């Protein structure tokens, strides 16, 4: 095992250890949020009973209120720590721009997709409901298309291909379709979408016979794709 591999392994182990601690902290926050919710529900029940039960133990009421206050304060401190140090077990929040033609890929929406693109709107994220009012209402299936977009806005839209594209981008086999050798390497390493290349070390491709010039072209293609399509929230 080379020196680079040893350091890489140690760094990965340290990163995994830190991620595990952050995940534990996030789980604590979730549990305490649940505790707060349960305590509030219990408090509501007690308050409802005060109108019919004058013998209620008000000490119990005070204790629950104190527990809610203490739990909220502790949870806020934990959340503040995560925010201040930018800690998260999750990846950065992002999305990929989706082509209008991909969102309206069904043949019945071809006329609608072309009309939207003719308005200079290329990506789904640039589309608005008002755009549909500016189009000819004689366009085939325009009402269905508008309803489809409305469901996307209200997060009711569920379609595997589009949702996957939003979160993971295009398939690497399409972006790098001119190099079958490279796409085969990606496939063997379970790299399927452009998001999978965020931390990919292109320098390792030297071991597979690629030249520096080729590798730089691959990196440039990825970075250009990210610049155009990948949006960090």
Secondary structure, 3 states (H helix, E strand, C coil): CCHHHHHHHHHHHHHHHHHHHHHHHHHHHHHHHHHHHHHHHHHHHHHHHCCCCCCCCHHHHHHHHHHHHHHHHHHHHHHHHHHHCCCCCCCCCEEECCEHHHHCCCHHHHHHHHHHHHCCCCEHHHCCHHHHHHCCCCCCCHHHHHHHHHHHHCCCCCCHHHHHHHHHCCEHHHHCCCCHHHHHHHHHCCCCEHHHHCCCCHHHHHHHCCCHHHHHHHHHHHHHHHHHHEEEC
